[in-house]
Amino acid sequence: MVAIEEQKPLPTVRIEEGFAVIRVPLSEVHGLRVCLADCPCRATKSTATQDIRRRLSKALGLLQQKARL
């Protein structure tokens, strides 16, 4: 017997009024925040990209809080 894997909704990306809009299923928001966490390695990192990851993670955290209400 072959197990049928449940299809997860795919993230989508589009442009709206000059903004990149990324749609991610709420069930995957936590995983995305984990991926955006600071890397513990000692390699040189761009301050600009660290700031983008931090702000995006913070916004996703606020979204998670709203979704729980």
N, C-alpha and C positions, 0 to 999 in steps of 0.2 A: 504494500500500500504506500502511495506517495503522499506525503503531507503537503497540503496546499498552504503556502505562506500568505498571510493576510497582506494586502496591498496597503501601504501607507501613503497618505497624500504627499505629493512632492512639493517642495518649496517652489515658489514662482518669483520671478523678477521682472519688473517692467519700469518704464519711465512715465512719470506723471508730473506735468508742469515743472520740468527741470530737476526733479528728484528721482533717485533710484529707489523704487519701492520693492522691498523684499517681503514676501509673505511666507511665513513658516508656521506649520501647525503648532498650536499651543503645547501639544504633547512633546514637542522637540525643543522648546525654548530653553529648558534647563540644560540639556546637552549642548546647545549652542553656547550658553553662558560658560560652561565648563571649558569648551574649546577656546574661548576668548580669554581665559584666565592667564595671568602672567606666567611666563615660562621660567622654571627654576634654574635653567642652565645659565652659565656665566658669559655666554656669547654676547657680543655687542648688539644692541637693539636700537631701533629708531624711536626717539621720543614721540614723534608724530604718530607713528602706528600704535604705540602703547596708549596714547591718548584716545585714539579712535576706538581701540578695543575696550578701554575702560568706559568711555561714554556709551558705546553700544551695549555693553553688558549692564550698565546701570539702567538704561532705558528698558532693556528686556526684563530686568528685575522689577521695575515699576509696573510693567505690563503684567507680569506674573501675579503681582499683588492684586491688581485690579481684576484679573480673571478669577481669583479665589473668592471675591466678594459675591 
